[in-house]
Amino acid sequence: MVGRVDENLMVKLLDLIPNENTSVHQLCCKTGIDHRTIKKYIQLIVHVQNSPRLKLEIVGLRVLVRKEK
């Protein structure tokens, strides 16, 4: 399980990942983010991409979450 996620670092990493192959070391140099953090964030991104989409519904003051069909 991934600990606390810094949204700004996640967005920065997503913006700097090129379309061609790149190494974690190259991403470390570009972003200044530690290699362990990059590996954890990449694992999180891949896991989210492979997961079913979620649907948020706001009903009154409640926010309901469910998997899309």
PyMOL Python script that loads the backbone (N, CA, C, O; Angstrom):
from pymol import cmd

cmd.read_pdbstr("""\
ATOM      1  N   MET A   1       0.849  -1.183   0.000  1.00  0.00           N
ATOM      2  CA  MET A   1       0.000   0.000   0.000  1.00  0.00           C
ATOM      3  C   MET A   1       0.887   1.235   0.000  1.00  0.00           C
ATOM      4  O   MET A   1       1.912   1.285   0.680  1.00  0.00           O
ATOM      5  N   VAL A   2       0.483   2.207  -0.758  1.00  0.00           N
ATOM      6  CA  VAL A   2       1.226   3.454  -0.854  1.00  0.00           C
ATOM      7  C   VAL A   2       0.815   4.359   0.286  1.00  0.00           C
ATOM      8  O   VAL A   2      -0.362   4.434   0.638  1.00  0.00           O
ATOM      9  N   GLY A   3       1.794   5.051   0.867  1.00  0.00           N
ATOM     10  CA  GLY A   3       1.514   5.984   1.952  1.00  0.00           C
ATOM     11  C   GLY A   3       0.907   7.265   1.413  1.00  0.00           C
ATOM     12  O   GLY A   3       0.184   7.240   0.418  1.00  0.00           O
ATOM     13  N   ARG A   4       1.195   8.385   2.061  1.00  0.00           N
ATOM     14  CA  ARG A   4       0.667   9.683   1.661  1.00  0.00           C
ATOM     15  C   ARG A   4       1.167  10.049   0.268  1.00  0.00           C
ATOM     16  O   ARG A   4       2.355   9.907  -0.022  1.00  0.00           O
ATOM     17  N   VAL A   5       0.274  10.517  -0.589  1.00  0.00           N
ATOM     18  CA  VAL A   5       0.612  10.887  -1.955  1.00  0.00           C
ATOM     19  C   VAL A   5       0.552  12.397  -2.095  1.00  0.00           C
ATOM     20  O   VAL A   5      -0.457  13.018  -1.762  1.00  0.00           O
ATOM     21  N   ASP A   6       1.629  12.984  -2.586  1.00  0.00           N
ATOM     22  CA  ASP A   6       1.684  14.421  -2.848  1.00  0.00           C
ATOM     23  C   ASP A   6       1.133  14.653  -4.254  1.00  0.00           C
ATOM     24  O   ASP A   6       1.763  14.263  -5.238  1.00  0.00           O
ATOM     25  N   GLU A   7      -0.024  15.278  -4.352  1.00  0.00           N
ATOM     26  CA  GLU A   7      -0.681  15.467  -5.641  1.00  0.00           C
ATOM     27  C   GLU A   7       0.164  16.293  -6.600  1.00  0.00           C
ATOM     28  O   GLU A   7       0.157  16.034  -7.803  1.00  0.00           O
ATOM     29  N   ASN A   8       0.896  17.289  -6.084  1.00  0.00           N
ATOM     30  CA  ASN A   8       1.727  18.116  -6.952  1.00  0.00           C
ATOM     31  C   ASN A   8       2.845  17.294  -7.587  1.00  0.00           C
ATOM     32  O   ASN A   8       3.142  17.467  -8.769  1.00  0.00           O
ATOM     33  N   LEU A   9       3.468  16.404  -6.816  1.00  0.00           N
ATOM     34  CA  LEU A   9       4.511  15.546  -7.369  1.00  0.00           C
ATOM     35  C   LEU A   9       3.941  14.580  -8.388  1.00  0.00           C
ATOM     36  O   LEU A   9       4.576  14.297  -9.404  1.00  0.00           O
ATOM     37  N   MET A  10       2.745  14.070  -8.121  1.00  0.00           N
ATOM     38  CA  MET A  10       2.098  13.141  -9.048  1.00  0.00           C
ATOM     39  C   MET A  10       1.841  13.820 -10.382  1.00  0.00           C
ATOM     40  O   MET A  10       2.122  13.242 -11.432  1.00  0.00           O
ATOM     41  N   VAL A  11       1.314  15.034 -10.360  1.00  0.00           N
ATOM     42  CA  VAL A  11       1.028  15.779 -11.592  1.00  0.00           C
ATOM     43  C   VAL A  11       2.335  16.109 -12.310  1.00  0.00           C
ATOM     44  O   VAL A  11       2.413  15.997 -13.534  1.00  0.00           O
ATOM     45  N   LYS A  12       3.344  16.507 -11.573  1.00  0.00           N
ATOM     46  CA  LYS A  12       4.647  16.831 -12.160  1.00  0.00           C
ATOM     47  C   LYS A  12       5.233  15.606 -12.857  1.00  0.00           C
ATOM     48  O   LYS A  12       5.746  15.711 -13.971  1.00  0.00           O
ATOM     49  N   LEU A  13       5.159  14.457 -12.212  1.00  0.00           N
ATOM     50  CA  LEU A  13       5.674  13.223 -12.788  1.00  0.00           C
ATOM     51  C   LEU A  13       4.899  12.846 -14.046  1.00  0.00           C
ATOM     52  O   LEU A  13       5.503  12.485 -15.056  1.00  0.00           O
ATOM     53  N   LEU A  14       3.575  12.925 -13.999  1.00  0.00           N
ATOM     54  CA  LEU A  14       2.760  12.597 -15.170  1.00  0.00           C
ATOM     55  C   LEU A  14       3.072  13.511 -16.349  1.00  0.00           C
ATOM     56  O   LEU A  14       3.111  13.057 -17.492  1.00  0.00           O
ATOM     57  N   ASP A  15       3.292  14.777 -16.082  1.00  0.00           N
ATOM     58  CA  ASP A  15       3.595  15.729 -17.151  1.00  0.00           C
ATOM     59  C   ASP A  15       4.948  15.477 -17.796  1.00  0.00           C
ATOM     60  O   ASP A  15       5.130  15.761 -18.980  1.00  0.00           O
ATOM     61  N   LEU A  16       5.897  14.950 -17.038  1.00  0.00           N
ATOM     62  CA  LEU A  16       7.262  14.789 -17.543  1.00  0.00           C
ATOM     63  C   LEU A  16       7.563  13.405 -18.111  1.00  0.00           C
ATOM     64  O   LEU A  16       8.658  13.184 -18.628  1.00  0.00           O
ATOM     65  N   ILE A  17       6.626  12.477 -18.029  1.00  0.00           N
ATOM     66  CA  ILE A  17       6.863  11.154 -18.615  1.00  0.00           C
ATOM     67  C   ILE A  17       6.684  11.272 -20.129  1.00  0.00           C
ATOM     68  O   ILE A  17       5.602  11.617 -20.603  1.00  0.00           O
ATOM     69  N   PRO A  18       7.756  10.983 -20.893  1.00  0.00           N
ATOM     70  CA  PRO A  18       7.672  11.115 -22.351  1.00  0.00           C
ATOM     71  C   PRO A  18       6.953   9.929 -22.990  1.00  0.00           C
ATOM     72  O   PRO A  18       6.688   8.925 -22.327  1.00  0.00           O
ATOM     73  N   ASN A  19       6.639  10.050 -24.284  1.00  0.00           N
ATOM     74  CA  ASN A  19       5.990   8.953 -25.008  1.00  0.00           C
ATOM     75  C   ASN A  19       6.959   7.799 -25.282  1.00  0.00           C
ATOM     76  O   ASN A  19       6.534   6.648 -25.380  1.00  0.00           O
ATOM     77  N   GLU A  20       8.241   8.095 -25.403  1.00  0.00           N
ATOM     78  CA  GLU A  20       9.223   7.040 -25.642  1.00  0.00           C
ATOM     79  C   GLU A  20       9.723   6.498 -24.294  1.00  0.00           C
ATOM     80  O   GLU A  20       9.462   7.073 -23.237  1.00  0.00           O
ATOM     81  N   ASN A  21      10.444   5.384 -24.365  1.00  0.00           N
ATOM     82  CA  ASN A  21      10.964   4.755 -23.140  1.00  0.00           C
ATOM     83  C   ASN A  21      11.934   5.681 -22.425  1.00  0.00           C
ATOM     84  O   ASN A  21      12.709   6.401 -23.055  1.00  0.00           O
ATOM     85  N   THR A  22      11.877   5.651 -21.115  1.00  0.00           N
ATOM     86  CA  THR A  22      12.805   6.413 -20.287  1.00  0.00           C
ATOM     87  C   THR A  22      13.057   5.629 -19.009  1.00  0.00           C
ATOM     88  O   THR A  22      12.229   4.812 -18.605  1.00  0.00           O
ATOM     89  N   SER A  23      14.172   5.869 -18.385  1.00  0.00           N
ATOM     90  CA  SER A  23      14.508   5.136 -17.165  1.00  0.00           C
ATOM     91  C   SER A  23      14.062   5.927 -15.936  1.00  0.00           C
ATOM     92  O   SER A  23      13.805   7.129 -16.005  1.00  0.00           O
ATOM     93  N   VAL A  24      13.979   5.226 -14.826  1.00  0.00           N
ATOM     94  CA  VAL A  24      13.650   5.879 -13.564  1.00  0.00           C
ATOM     95  C   VAL A  24      14.739   6.893 -13.227  1.00  0.00           C
ATOM     96  O   VAL A  24      14.451   7.968 -12.699  1.00  0.00           O
ATOM     97  N   HIS A  25      15.983   6.550 -13.531  1.00  0.00           N
ATOM     98  CA  HIS A  25      17.092   7.481 -13.264  1.00  0.00           C
ATOM     99  C   HIS A  25      16.912   8.785 -14.044  1.00  0.00           C
ATOM    100  O   HIS A  25      17.135   9.866 -13.501  1.00  0.00           O
ATOM    101  N   GLN A  26      16.511   8.689 -15.312  1.00  0.00           N
ATOM    102  CA  GLN A  26      16.288   9.895 -16.115  1.00  0.00           C
ATOM    103  C   GLN A  26      15.155  10.732 -15.530  1.00  0.00           C
ATOM    104  O   GLN A  26      15.235  11.960 -15.509  1.00  0.00           O
ATOM    105  N   LEU A  27      14.106  10.075 -15.057  1.00  0.00           N
ATOM    106  CA  LEU A  27      13.000  10.799 -14.427  1.00  0.00           C
ATOM    107  C   LEU A  27      13.456  11.476 -13.137  1.00  0.00           C
ATOM    108  O   LEU A  27      13.018  12.582 -12.824  1.00  0.00           O
ATOM    109  N   CYS A  28      14.343  10.806 -12.387  1.00  0.00           N
ATOM    110  CA  CYS A  28      14.899  11.403 -11.163  1.00  0.00           C
ATOM    111  C   CYS A  28      15.642  12.687 -11.497  1.00  0.00           C
ATOM    112  O   CYS A  28      15.492  13.699 -10.811  1.00  0.00           O
ATOM    113  N   CYS A  29      16.442  12.640 -12.551  1.00  0.00           N
ATOM    114  CA  CYS A  29      17.222  13.812 -12.942  1.00  0.00           C
ATOM    115  C   CYS A  29      16.320  14.954 -13.405  1.00  0.00           C
ATOM    116  O   CYS A  29      16.564  16.114 -13.070  1.00  0.00           O
ATOM    117  N   LYS A  30      15.283  14.633 -14.171  1.00  0.00           N
ATOM    118  CA  LYS A  30      14.370  15.657 -14.691  1.00  0.00           C
ATOM    119  C   LYS A  30      13.533  16.305 -13.594  1.00  0.00           C
ATOM    120  O   LYS A  30      13.335  17.520 -13.588  1.00  0.00           O
ATOM    121  N   THR A  31      13.046  15.485 -12.666  1.00  0.00           N
ATOM    122  CA  THR A  31      12.075  15.960 -11.691  1.00  0.00           C
ATOM    123  C   THR A  31      12.682  16.340 -10.352  1.00  0.00           C
ATOM    124  O   THR A  31      12.126  17.168  -9.631  1.00  0.00           O
ATOM    125  N   GLY A  32      13.813  15.746 -10.014  1.00  0.00           N
ATOM    126  CA  GLY A  32      14.389  15.961  -8.688  1.00  0.00           C
ATOM    127  C   GLY A  32      13.691  15.143  -7.617  1.00  0.00           C
ATOM    128  O   GLY A  32      13.888  15.385  -6.426  1.00  0.00           O
ATOM    129  N   ILE A  33      12.870  14.170  -8.027  1.00  0.00           N
ATOM    130  CA  ILE A  33      12.147  13.300  -7.104  1.00  0.00           C
ATOM    131  C   ILE A  33      12.989  12.057  -6.850  1.00  0.00           C
ATOM    132  O   ILE A  33      13.646  11.561  -7.765  1.00  0.00           O
ATOM    133  N   ASP A  34      12.981  11.550  -5.631  1.00  0.00           N
ATOM    134  CA  ASP A  34      13.723  10.356  -5.260  1.00  0.00           C
ATOM    135  C   ASP A  34      13.240   9.152  -6.066  1.00  0.00           C
ATOM    136  O   ASP A  34      12.052   9.042  -6.368  1.00  0.00           O
ATOM    137  N   HIS A  35      14.164   8.244  -6.415  1.00  0.00           N
ATOM    138  CA  HIS A  35      13.825   7.089  -7.248  1.00  0.00           C
ATOM    139  C   HIS A  35      12.801   6.175  -6.587  1.00  0.00           C
ATOM    140  O   HIS A  35      11.987   5.567  -7.281  1.00  0.00           O
ATOM    141  N   ARG A  36      12.823   6.065  -5.267  1.00  0.00           N
ATOM    142  CA  ARG A  36      11.834   5.215  -4.582  1.00  0.00           C
ATOM    143  C   ARG A  36      10.444   5.803  -4.696  1.00  0.00           C
ATOM    144  O   ARG A  36       9.467   5.070  -4.849  1.00  0.00           O
ATOM    145  N   THR A  37      10.347   7.129  -4.621  1.00  0.00           N
ATOM    146  CA  THR A  37       9.052   7.800  -4.765  1.00  0.00           C
ATOM    147  C   THR A  37       8.522   7.617  -6.183  1.00  0.00           C
ATOM    148  O   THR A  37       7.337   7.343  -6.375  1.00  0.00           O
ATOM    149  N   ILE A  38       9.394   7.768  -7.173  1.00  0.00           N
ATOM    150  CA  ILE A  38       8.976   7.597  -8.567  1.00  0.00           C
ATOM    151  C   ILE A  38       8.465   6.173  -8.793  1.00  0.00           C
ATOM    152  O   ILE A  38       7.426   5.987  -9.427  1.00  0.00           O
ATOM    153  N   LYS A  39       9.173   5.179  -8.289  1.00  0.00           N
ATOM    154  CA  LYS A  39       8.736   3.788  -8.454  1.00  0.00           C
ATOM    155  C   LYS A  39       7.371   3.560  -7.820  1.00  0.00           C
ATOM    156  O   LYS A  39       6.519   2.900  -8.415  1.00  0.00           O
ATOM    157  N   LYS A  40       7.149   4.098  -6.621  1.00  0.00           N
ATOM    158  CA  LYS A  40       5.855   3.938  -5.939  1.00  0.00           C
ATOM    159  C   LYS A  40       4.743   4.622  -6.721  1.00  0.00           C
ATOM    160  O   LYS A  40       3.655   4.066  -6.870  1.00  0.00           O
ATOM    161  N   TYR A  41       5.010   5.834  -7.225  1.00  0.00           N
ATOM    162  CA  TYR A  41       3.994   6.563  -7.971  1.00  0.00           C
ATOM    163  C   TYR A  41       3.668   5.878  -9.287  1.00  0.00           C
ATOM    164  O   TYR A  41       2.506   5.835  -9.692  1.00  0.00           O
ATOM    165  N   ILE A  42       4.682   5.341  -9.962  1.00  0.00           N
ATOM    166  CA  ILE A  42       4.443   4.616 -11.211  1.00  0.00           C
ATOM    167  C   ILE A  42       3.589   3.382 -10.942  1.00  0.00           C
ATOM    168  O   ILE A  42       2.670   3.091 -11.707  1.00  0.00           O
ATOM    169  N   GLN A  43       3.882   2.654  -9.865  1.00  0.00           N
ATOM    170  CA  GLN A  43       3.062   1.490  -9.504  1.00  0.00           C
ATOM    171  C   GLN A  43       1.619   1.902  -9.236  1.00  0.00           C
ATOM    172  O   GLN A  43       0.685   1.213  -9.646  1.00  0.00           O
ATOM    173  N   LEU A  44       1.441   3.020  -8.551  1.00  0.00           N
ATOM    174  CA  LEU A  44       0.106   3.522  -8.251  1.00  0.00           C
ATOM    175  C   LEU A  44      -0.631   3.894  -9.535  1.00  0.00           C
ATOM    176  O   LEU A  44      -1.805   3.557  -9.694  1.00  0.00           O
ATOM    177  N   ILE A  45       0.040   4.581 -10.447  1.00  0.00           N
ATOM    178  CA  ILE A  45      -0.574   4.984 -11.719  1.00  0.00           C
ATOM    179  C   ILE A  45      -1.002   3.752 -12.515  1.00  0.00           C
ATOM    180  O   ILE A  45      -2.118   3.708 -13.031  1.00  0.00           O
ATOM    181  N   VAL A  46      -0.124   2.753 -12.620  1.00  0.00           N
ATOM    182  CA  VAL A  46      -0.448   1.535 -13.370  1.00  0.00           C
ATOM    183  C   VAL A  46      -1.627   0.819 -12.726  1.00  0.00           C
ATOM    184  O   VAL A  46      -2.513   0.333 -13.428  1.00  0.00           O
ATOM    185  N   HIS A  47      -1.648   0.748 -11.409  1.00  0.00           N
ATOM    186  CA  HIS A  47      -2.761   0.086 -10.699  1.00  0.00           C
ATOM    187  C   HIS A  47      -4.086   0.808 -10.973  1.00  0.00           C
ATOM    188  O   HIS A  47      -5.109   0.167 -11.213  1.00  0.00           O
ATOM    189  N   VAL A  48      -4.060   2.122 -10.937  1.00  0.00           N
ATOM    190  CA  VAL A  48      -5.277   2.905 -11.184  1.00  0.00           C
ATOM    191  C   VAL A  48      -5.739   2.726 -12.626  1.00  0.00           C
ATOM    192  O   VAL A  48      -6.938   2.603 -12.879  1.00  0.00           O
ATOM    193  N   GLN A  49      -4.805   2.711 -13.572  1.00  0.00           N
ATOM    194  CA  GLN A  49      -5.171   2.542 -14.978  1.00  0.00           C
ATOM    195  C   GLN A  49      -5.818   1.186 -15.236  1.00  0.00           C
ATOM    196  O   GLN A  49      -6.670   1.066 -16.116  1.00  0.00           O
ATOM    197  N   ASN A  50      -5.425   0.170 -14.481  1.00  0.00           N
ATOM    198  CA  ASN A  50      -5.965  -1.176 -14.676  1.00  0.00           C
ATOM    199  C   ASN A  50      -7.229  -1.441 -13.862  1.00  0.00           C
ATOM    200  O   ASN A  50      -7.828  -2.510 -13.978  1.00  0.00           O
ATOM    201  N   SER A  51      -7.631  -0.490 -13.050  1.00  0.00           N
ATOM    202  CA  SER A  51      -8.802  -0.656 -12.190  1.00  0.00           C
ATOM    203  C   SER A  51     -10.063  -0.173 -12.918  1.00  0.00           C
ATOM    204  O   SER A  51      -9.987   0.635 -13.844  1.00  0.00           O
ATOM    205  N   PRO A  52     -11.221  -0.681 -12.486  1.00  0.00           N
ATOM    206  CA  PRO A  52     -12.470  -0.181 -13.063  1.00  0.00           C
ATOM    207  C   PRO A  52     -12.681   1.287 -12.699  1.00  0.00           C
ATOM    208  O   PRO A  52     -12.255   1.739 -11.637  1.00  0.00           O
ATOM    209  N   ARG A  53     -13.338   2.020 -13.585  1.00  0.00           N
ATOM    210  CA  ARG A  53     -13.606   3.437 -13.330  1.00  0.00           C
ATOM    211  C   ARG A  53     -14.606   3.578 -12.189  1.00  0.00           C
ATOM    212  O   ARG A  53     -15.454   2.710 -11.980  1.00  0.00           O
ATOM    213  N   LEU A  54     -14.497   4.676 -11.459  1.00  0.00           N
ATOM    214  CA  LEU A  54     -15.407   4.962 -10.355  1.00  0.00           C
ATOM    215  C   LEU A  54     -16.373   6.060 -10.764  1.00  0.00           C
ATOM    216  O   LEU A  54     -16.038   6.927 -11.571  1.00  0.00           O
ATOM    217  N   LYS A  55     -17.544   6.018 -10.214  1.00  0.00           N
ATOM    218  CA  LYS A  55     -18.579   7.010 -10.476  1.00  0.00           C
ATOM    219  C   LYS A  55     -18.921   7.696  -9.160  1.00  0.00           C
ATOM    220  O   LYS A  55     -19.219   7.026  -8.171  1.00  0.00           O
ATOM    221  N   LEU A  56     -18.881   9.028  -9.141  1.00  0.00           N
ATOM    222  CA  LEU A  56     -19.270   9.804  -7.966  1.00  0.00           C
ATOM    223  C   LEU A  56     -20.668  10.360  -8.183  1.00  0.00           C
ATOM    224  O   LEU A  56     -20.973  10.892  -9.249  1.00  0.00           O
ATOM    225  N   GLU A  57     -21.502  10.236  -7.182  1.00  0.00           N
ATOM    226  CA  GLU A  57     -22.845  10.805  -7.222  1.00  0.00           C
ATOM    227  C   GLU A  57     -23.040  11.645  -5.965  1.00  0.00           C
ATOM    228  O   GLU A  57     -22.733  11.206  -4.857  1.00  0.00           O
ATOM    229  N   ILE A  58     -23.549  12.842  -6.151  1.00  0.00           N
ATOM    230  CA  ILE A  58     -23.834  13.711  -5.015  1.00  0.00           C
ATOM    231  C   ILE A  58     -25.341  13.704  -4.801  1.00  0.00           C
ATOM    232  O   ILE A  58     -26.109  14.112  -5.672  1.00  0.00           O
ATOM    233  N   VAL A  59     -25.746  13.236  -3.634  1.00  0.00           N
ATOM    234  CA  VAL A  59     -27.157  13.161  -3.270  1.00  0.00           C
ATOM    235  C   VAL A  59     -27.321  13.959  -1.987  1.00  0.00           C
ATOM    236  O   VAL A  59     -26.969  13.497  -0.901  1.00  0.00           O
ATOM    237  N   GLY A  60     -27.855  15.153  -2.126  1.00  0.00           N
ATOM    238  CA  GLY A  60     -27.987  16.027  -0.963  1.00  0.00           C
ATOM    239  C   GLY A  60     -26.606  16.409  -0.459  1.00  0.00           C
ATOM    240  O   GLY A  60     -25.812  17.002  -1.189  1.00  0.00           O
ATOM    241  N   LEU A  61     -26.326  16.069   0.781  1.00  0.00           N
ATOM    242  CA  LEU A  61     -25.021  16.366   1.362  1.00  0.00           C
ATOM    243  C   LEU A  61     -24.068  15.186   1.295  1.00  0.00           C
ATOM    244  O   LEU A  61     -22.915  15.295   1.713  1.00  0.00           O
ATOM    245  N   ARG A  62     -24.540  14.053   0.770  1.00  0.00           N
ATOM    246  CA  ARG A  62     -23.728  12.837   0.700  1.00  0.00           C
ATOM    247  C   ARG A  62     -23.040  12.725  -0.654  1.00  0.00           C
ATOM    248  O   ARG A  62     -23.582  13.133  -1.682  1.00  0.00           O
ATOM    249  N   VAL A  63     -21.853  12.170  -0.632  1.00  0.00           N
ATOM    250  CA  VAL A  63     -21.147  11.820  -1.862  1.00  0.00           C
ATOM    251  C   VAL A  63     -21.052  10.295  -1.900  1.00  0.00           C
ATOM    252  O   VAL A  63     -20.440   9.682  -1.026  1.00  0.00           O
ATOM    253  N   LEU A  64     -21.661   9.691  -2.916  1.00  0.00           N
ATOM    254  CA  LEU A  64     -21.686   8.248  -3.054  1.00  0.00           C
ATOM    255  C   LEU A  64     -20.674   7.833  -4.114  1.00  0.00           C
ATOM    256  O   LEU A  64     -20.534   8.498  -5.140  1.00  0.00           O
ATOM    257  N   VAL A  65     -19.970   6.735  -3.866  1.00  0.00           N
ATOM    258  CA  VAL A  65     -18.968   6.227  -4.789  1.00  0.00           C
ATOM    259  C   VAL A  65     -19.321   4.800  -5.154  1.00  0.00           C
ATOM    260  O   VAL A  65     -19.672   3.998  -4.289  1.00  0.00           O
ATOM    261  N   ARG A  66     -19.225   4.481  -6.457  1.00  0.00           N
ATOM    262  CA  ARG A  66     -19.456   3.096  -6.900  1.00  0.00           C
ATOM    263  C   ARG A  66     -18.648   2.852  -8.150  1.00  0.00           C
ATOM    264  O   ARG A  66     -18.220   3.788  -8.826  1.00  0.00           O
ATOM    265  N   LYS A  67     -18.443   1.587  -8.449  1.00  0.00           N
ATOM    266  CA  LYS A  67     -17.747   1.209  -9.682  1.00  0.00           C
ATOM    267  C   LYS A  67     -18.718   1.323 -10.843  1.00  0.00           C
ATOM    268  O   LYS A  67     -19.887   0.956 -10.726  1.00  0.00           O
ATOM    269  N   GLU A  68     -18.222   1.842 -11.978  1.00  0.00           N
ATOM    270  CA  GLU A  68     -19.073   1.898 -13.168  1.00  0.00           C
ATOM    271  C   GLU A  68     -19.293   0.502 -13.711  1.00  0.00           C
ATOM    272  O   GLU A  68     -18.453  -0.384 -13.551  1.00  0.00           O
ATOM    273  N   LYS A  69     -20.433   0.318 -14.356  1.00  0.00           N
ATOM    274  CA  LYS A  69     -20.755  -0.990 -14.943  1.00  0.00           C
ATOM    275  C   LYS A  69     -20.283  -1.057 -16.363  1.00  0.00           C
ATOM    276  O   LYS A  69     -20.463  -2.078 -17.027  1.00  0.00           O
TER     277      LYS A  69
END
""", "prot")
cmd.dss("prot")
cmd.show_as("cartoon", "prot")
cmd.util.cbc("prot")
cmd.orient("prot")
